[in-house]
Amino acid sequence: METNSCNDPQVEPMSSSRERVTVEDNLLLIEAVRKEDIKLVKQLLERGANVNFQEEIGLWAPLHVAVQNCREDLVDLLLHHGADPCLKKRNEATPFIIAGIMGDVNLLQLFLSKGAKVNECDSNGFTAFMEAAMYGHIEALKFLYEKGADVNLGRKTTKDQEKLKKGGTTALMSAAEEGHVEVVKLLLEDMKADVNARDNRGSNALIYALKNSDASKVEAITRLLLSHKADIKVRGEEWKTPLILAVEKKHLGLVQLLLEQEHIEVNDEDRDGNTALSVAVQKNQSEIARLLCNKGACTDRGDLIMMARRNYNRPLVLFLRKHGAKEDFDPPSKAWKSQSSRWGRALEQLHKIHRPMIGRLKIFIDKDYKIADSSEGGVYLGFYGEQEVAVKRFYEGSTLGQKEVSCLQSCREKSNLVTFYESERQSDCLYVCLTLCEQTLEEHFNARKRADVGNKEDKFARKVLSSIFKAVKGLHQCGYAHQDLQPRNILIDSNDAICLADFDKSIKMTRKQEIKTDLKDLGLLVIYVVKKGDIPFERLKTKSNEDVVRLSPDVETENLIHHLIFPKEEFTDLSGLLGHPFFWSWESRYRALSEVGNENDIKIRKPNSKIFQLLEPKSSEHSKSFNRWKAKIDEYFMKQMDQFYKKDGRYQNTVGDLLRFIRNTRQHLHEKKNEKVKLRIGEPSQYFQEKFPDFFLYVYERLHSTEYGKHFVQD
């Protein structure tokens, strides 16, 4: 990256034109080394290219590339021109460590002579010795061992990684995992590597060996490790024993080898309660199951016969019966009740039946348990642990699935988003476990006939849209745009809470247009909700922006939608709009107006005051509902108020006096002498909202960004 700073170690101080040439030469130098063009490398060095220049992404320098290419002549040339033999890449790997990866003994010798430390490591804890073991370089291992490399050194990693119990891997573990039989033999027999060294999760080289997919290599390395007294009681991920891991591999010879060991515990269980025998039966491995039973495996761990029946394996059923396995025909002893009113019956059925677990997930891919279609594999009922969940299926490697999980993981702490429990993988499928809700917003409106609320306050619309706005605000704060906001992606749970779902089209925001897409869809959702779903969302999407705004039933809705569909360039997030008058209850509006009316300059009618000037209507605004407001107030109400406050002068048709009128009403309407007025006008917040539907928005817009904005802070 170019810079004009004299402190930039990459570029020497010079004129801007000469600087550009030098930066280009520096990049050309790395490329020339990569292509092994020694003639061009010499030319670039002679005309001043920076031999220690590092490219921006990985901080690769020419020397790192030369070592990766195993070109000793280029390495010598670069060192001759001042290359730093200890220069580190971004991951802190030095040329010496890269030489270990490549297994180049001559380069290892060279860098040791130039100051490299035999046990130096990169930021992930890898030494040259560990790298040589991982890549199977025997001669390099022998050389490094002679130079004092620590054979049993465990990988040191960052503090964050250590908190996740990562790190601690030794050279022996890496060689075992990669299937390097001869390297494992060398480490054990000639270098006396500790066969039972443990990583930070407690696994030894035996567990690592069982991770390799090559059956012959796994068996050969396992024999080597066992012959050197590897501990077979060790546990791997999910608390799986070597025996369970061998059964999962369906490797008969490996299982037999482990069963021959003196201290084998054939009935040990993993974290989910599976034994080697139950895994063998689930995977329909009859020969392995027989081996385990003959070794004394218990047949009372789970319904083994039912598992065998599901695989249509009658011989295995008969064999298990012979060894004491019993079928469990009894229904669950404990009655279980679903929390869901809509999905309860299906969930209770799913709870009863036996299903093989996918990690902590229980699911049955059957039409009776499917609750929705999705972009790929559908949405099904399930249990994650004991929690009732909705499970979205994707194929493994799905871009949509990756987007969904990535977005949910990044935004876990944000409110009003569907709860993400975890994801599981099996048989090329990704299962994403989410909050189980009762219905979508679209279903909610479709299930209810249009109920004309007339002039009544629409609390449901305010609740729904407030929740959606908060959800989208949280997404944007995490750097994501939803890009598919629609009624089907808004869910209502059993407690009538609203949450946003379906993030498989979400993207990391890089342009303003992505925010604008979400804002436009929010505007359409506002109309959809306030119209109670009467206008299908897809039809709304076909309308022009102007037509959408014109559909607004009131000024607050119109103003809000205008902000969404025609956002200002400086728009950054939805925080400001969550305080918009649309989201104020009628009672809150009434209270705020009365507080403004309590301002001293309003009470004493100071027409030249700042607040009076701010509230003065323009000539174009005389069509507002509050123009000549006194004539619109109930006659008896107006007469009583005029008479009561006649010492201050009768009310005038000004904005200030309407605010004072509202203030006095709120202060005194509850008094006994005003009972008749109260009976005539009813609830005052509703009365003023109906009489002057555009008044609150008018006052709000005039004052909320001034010193009087203190009256427009919601609770």
C-alpha positions, -999 to 999 in steps of 0.1 A, spaced: 0 0 0 15 33 -10 21 60 16 38 94 18 50 87 53 88 88 58 83 63 86 69 36 63 95 7 65 83 -5 31 93 26 11 123 49 13 117 87 14 117 100 -22 97 120 -47 62 108 -54 70 97 -90 101 78 -78 81 63 -50 55 48 -73 83 32 -94 98 17 -63 65 2 -50 59 -13 -84 95 -27 -84 90 -42 -50 59 -60 -61 77 -71 -93 105 -84 -71 82 -108 -52 66 -119 -85 100 -125 -101 110 -147 -72 77 -165 -73 84 -173 -110 120 -181 -102 133 -156 -128 168 -150 -113 178 -126 -141 149 -103 -134 154 -106 -96 190 -93 -101 179 -64 -123 153 -53 -98 177 -55 -69 203 -36 -87 180 -7 -95 169 -4 -59 139 -27 -52 134 -32 -15 146 -67 -7 126 -67 25 93 -54 10 63 -74 22 30 -77 3 -1 -65 22 -22 -96 28 1 -122 42 32 -101 46 52 -124 23 86 -111 14 109 -122 -15 129 -144 9 98 -163 21 88 -170 -15 124 -181 -24 124 -206 5 90 -219 -5 104 -226 -39 135 -243 -24 158 -221 -45 190 -219 -25 206 -197 -52 178 -171 -49 180 -173 -11 217 -166 -13 212 -137 -37 185 -121 -15 206 -125 16 236 -109 -2 214 -79 -9 204 -75 27 173 -97 31 165 -102 68 169 -139 76 145 -137 105 117 -116 88 82 -128 98 51 -132 78 17 -121 91 14 -154 110 49 -148 124 64 -177 104 101 -171 96 121 -184 66 134 -211 89 99 -224 97 90 -223 60 121 -244 53 108 -269 78 75 -271 59 94 -277 27 118 -302 44 149 -285 29 178 -294 51 203 -271 34 181 -241 40 174 -251 76 212 -253 81 216 -219 64 190 -201 86 203 -216 118 237 -201 109 219 -168 103 204 -166 138 173 -187 137 163 -206 169 156 -243 164 124 -241 185 111 -207 173 74 -208 165 48 -189 145 17 -173 161 -1 -206 159 26 -224 178 41 -243 149 79 -249 150 100 -261 120 101 -296 136 63 -297 139 59 -286 103 84 -312 91 65 -339 110 31 -328 96 44 -328 60 63 -361 64 99 -348 59 121 -375 75 155 -360 67 145 -326 80 132 -341 112 165 -360 117 185 -328 111 164 -307 135 165 -334 161 203 -334 160 202 -296 164 182 -298 196 146 -296 185 121 -303 213 104 -335 202 75 -332 228 69 -295 225 31 -288 224 18 -260 202 14 -228 220 -14 -206 207 -32 -174 215 -50 -168 247 -84 -168 229 -76 -201 214 -64 -215 247 -98 -205 262 -114 -228 236 -89 -255 247 -71 -255 214 -34 -260 210 -10 -284 227 -6 -306 196 28 -323 193 48 -334 163 37 -370 169 0 -361 170 3 -342 137 22 -370 120 -3 -395 132 -32 -375 119 -16 -370 85 -9 -407 82 29 -405 80 37 -441 92 75 -438 88 75 -404 106 55 -418 135 79 -448 137 110 -424 136 95 -402 164 86 -431 186 117 -454 181 146 -431 174 135 -398 191 116 -413 220 85 -391 215 60 -392 244 33 -415 231 9 -402 258 15 -365 256 -19 -347 256 -31 -316 238 -52 -289 256 -84 -310 252 -68 -341 266 -63 -361 234 -32 -381 226 -17 -393 193 -40 -423 192 -70 -401 189 -53 -381 162 -44 -412 143 -81 -422 142 -89 -389 124 -72 -400 92 -94 -414 65 -69 -439 50 -78 -473 66 -44 -490 61 -25 -460 74 -48 -457 105 -43 -494 113 -5 -492 108 -1 -461 130 -25 -475 156 -4 -506 159 28 -486 163 12 -464 190 -2 -494 209 31 -512 207 46 -482 225 19 -483 252 -5 -456 240 -33 -451 266 -65 -466 251 -86 -450 278 -81 -415 263 -111 -395 251 -115 -374 219 -142 -349 209 -176 -355 224 -159 -378 248 -155 -406 223 -131 -435 230 -107 -449 204 -129 -479 202 -160 -459 194 -140 -439 168 -129 -472 152 -165 -485 151 -176 -452 135 -150 -458 108 -165 -493 102 -130 -507 104 -132 -543 115 -95 -549 117 -90 -518 138 -118 -527 162 -103 -562 166 -69 -547 173 -83 -524 200 -103 -553 216 -71 -573 220 -56 -546 243 -54 -555 279 -72 -525 295 -99 -520 269 -133 -508 283 -158 -521 259 -188 -505 275 -175 -469 279 -200 -443 267 -195 -410 249 -211 -377 258 -244 -387 243 -245 -421 260 -235 -442 230 -214 -473 235 -193 -489 208 -220 -516 204 -249 -491 200 -228 -473 173 -221 -506 155 -258 -515 155 -269 -480 144 -244 -483 115 -255 -518 106 -221 -533 113 -230 -569 121 -195 -583 123 -183 -555 145 -214 -560 167 -206 -597 171 -170 -590 180 -181 -565 207 -207 -589 221 -182 -617 223 -159 -594 242 -186 -587 267 -204 -556 254 -236 -549 274 -268 -553 253 -290 -532 277 -277 -498 266 -305 -484 244 -330 -503 223 -305 -522 202 -331 -546 186 -352 -516 174 -321 -501 159 -314 -534 140 -350 -536 129 -348 -501 114 -319 -515 93 -340 -545 83 -312 -567 97 -330 -598 110 -298 -619 116 -285 -591 139 -319 -589 157 -317 -627 164 -280 -624 175 -288 -595 199 -317 -614 214 -295 -644 220 -271 -621 239 -298 -607 261 -310 -576 243 -347 -569 249 -372 -549 229 -388 -519 246 -425 -520 238 -435 -498 267 -445 -462 261 -425 -435 279 -433 -436 315 -433 -399 319 -460 -379 302 -446 -351 282 -465 -320 272 -455 -296 244 -454 -259 250 -467 -252 215 -505 -250 208 -501 -252 171 -474 -279 168 -480 -297 201 -496 -329 188 -469 -335 162 -442 -327 188 -456 -352 213 -455 -379 186 -419 -370 177 -410 -371 214 -423 -406 217 -406 -422 187 -370 -432 186 -348 -414 162 -310 -416 158 -295 -384 172 -276 -359 150 -253 -344 177 -279 -330 201 -306 -328 175 -336 -352 172 -355 -348 139 -376 -370 115 -376 -359 79 -413 -368 72 -442 -348 59 -460 -351 93 -432 -330 109 -426 -305 81 -439 -271 90 -428 -249 61 -411 -248 28 -377 -231 25 -352 -221 -2 -337 -256 -1 -345 -285 23 -377 -274 41 -383 -265 78 -391 -294 102 -400 -298 139 -372 -311 161 -357 -312 196 -323 -297 203 -316 -312 237 -349 -308 254 -358 -276 235 -386 -276 209 -371 -261 178 -377 -254 141 -350 -269 120 -340 -255 86 -323 -280 63 -296 -271 37 -272 -293 18 -237 -293 32 -217 -265 15 -248 -245 6 -241 -208 2 -276 -200 16 -269 -222 46 -235 -206 52 -252 -171 50 -279 -181 75 -254 -195 101 -229 -167 96 -255 -140 101 -271 -157 131 -238 -164 148 -227 -127 143 -260 -113 156 -268 -137 186 -270 -109 211 -294 -87 191 -330 -85 202 -361 -95 181 -342 -119 160 -352 -156 159 -331 -175 186 -303 -196 171 -295 -226 192 -268 -244 171 -262 -262 138 -256 -299 132 -242 -317 102 -248 -352 89 -250 -370 55 -242 -340 35 -269 -319 52 -267 -289 75 -294 -285 101 -300 -251 116 -319 -251 149 -340 -221 157 -368 -209 179 -401 -227 172 -428 -201 166 -466 -205 161 -472 -186 129 -459 -161 104 -472 -126 102 -488 -135 69 -506 -164 85 -517 -142 113 -535 -118 90 -548 -146 67 -565 -163 97 -584 -132 107 -611 -115 88 -606 -78 84 -617 -61 115 -621 -24 108 -606 -6 138 -620 27 126 -605 55 148 -593 31 174 -556 30 183 -538 2 164 -515 -12 192 -508 -44 174 -494 -26 143 -472 -5 166 -459 -36 185 -452 -56 153 -434 -28 135 -414 -17 165 -401 -53 169 -392 -55 132 -375 -21 132 -354 -32 163 -345 -64 146 -333 -48 114 -315 -21 134 -296 -49 152 -287 -66 119 -274 -34 104 -253 -27 136 -237 -61 130 -229 -52 94 -256 -73 78 -284 -65 54 -314 -89 54 -324 -84 18 -356 -105 21 -379 -87 45 -415 -99 40 -444 -111 61 -435 -148 57 -401 -141 74 -417 -124 105 -427 -149 131 -450 -148 162 -442 -171 191 -465 -186 217 -461 -155 239 -471 -132 210 -435 -119 207 -424 -109 172 -391 -120 157 -374 -117 124 -362 -149 107 -348 -163 74 -313 -150 69 -302 -172 40 -302 -141 16 -285 -118 41 -252 -102 31 -224 -83 46 -231 -47 39 -207 -30 15 -229 -4 -2 -256 20 7 -279 3 -18 -281 -28 5 -294 -6 33 -318 11 10 -333 -23 -1 -340 -32 35 -355 3 42 -378 1 11 -390 -34 22 -396 -19 57 -418 8 41 -438 -19 24 -442 -38 56 -455 -7 74 -483 -4 48 -489 -42 49 -493 -42 87 -514 -11 91 -537 -24 63 -540 -57 83 -526 -77 53 -555 -66 30 -530 -57 3 -507 -88 -5 -471 -80 0 -462 -91 -35 -487 -66 -49 -472 -39 -28 -438 -46 -44 -452 -39 -78 -463 -4 -69 -443 28 -74 -428 45 -44 -452 74 -47 -482 50 -48 -470 32 -17 -468 65 2 -503 75 -9 -517 43 6 -509 56 41 -540 59 63 -527 87 85 -500 114 85 -477 95 109 -476 64 87 -471 86 56 -443 104 72 -426 72 84 -428 55 50 -415 86 33 -384 85 55 -379 48 46 -385 49 9 -368 83 3 -340 82 29 -316 111 32 -280 105 21 -267 109 57 -291 81 69 -270 57 90 -293 35 111 -329 31 124 -323 44 159 -338 78 150 -369 63 133 -377 42 164 -386 75 181 -408 85 152 -444 96 161 -458 65 145 -444 45 174 -459 67 201 -491 55 219 -520 80 219 -515 84 257 -478 92 252 -486 118 225 -512 134 248 -487 135 277 -459 150 255 -482 177 241 -494 187 276 -457 190 287 -450 213 258 -481 233 268 -466 236 303 -436 256 289 -437 290 306 -437 309 273 -467 290 262 -486 295 295 -480 333 295 -486 337 257 -452 352 248 -456 355 211 -421 367 204 -405 338 223 -385 311 205 -410 283 210 -439 304 196 -418 313 166 -409 276 161 -446 266 162 -460 293 140 -477 277 110 -465 288 75 -491 301 50 -491 267 33 -500 249 65 -534 265 72 -552 234 59 -540 215 90 -566 198 111 -559 222 140 -565 254 120 -593 273 138 -592 246 164 -617 261 188 -646 255 165 -638 217 164 -639 213 202 -671 201 218 -691 233 224 -698 226 261 -662 216 267 -650 248 250 -674 269 269 -664 255 303 -627 259 296 -631 294 283 -651 304 314 -628 287 338 -597 304 324 -613 337 315 -590 355 339 -561 346 316 -582 356 286 -602 333 264 -584 308 243 -573 319 208 -569 299 176 -532 296 179 -509 265 182 -497 278 215 -532 281 230 -541 246 217 -511 232 236 -521 252 267 -557 239 263 -544 203 262 -521 209 292 -550 223 312 -573 195 302 -547 169 314 -542 189 346 -579 193 356 -602 169 337 -601 144 366 -616 170 390 -651 165 401 -664 198 386 -653 185 351 -672 151 353 -698 162 327 -670 172 303 -653 139 308 -685 121 300 -689 141 268 -654 137 254 -644 103 268 -607 94 269 -589 127 263 -559 111 245 -583 96 220 -604 127 217 -575 150 208 -560 123 184 -593 121 165 -599 159 165 -564 168 154 -548 137 138 -518 157 124 -511 179 154 -486 157 173 -465 151 141 -466 189 135 -454 198 170 -429 169 170 -412 179 137 -410 215 148 -395 209 183 -378 174 186 -344 186 173 -344 218 194 -339 224 231 -376 215 236 -368 179 223 -367 169 260 -405 165 258 -402 139 230 -381 112 247 -401 80 250 -400 59 282 
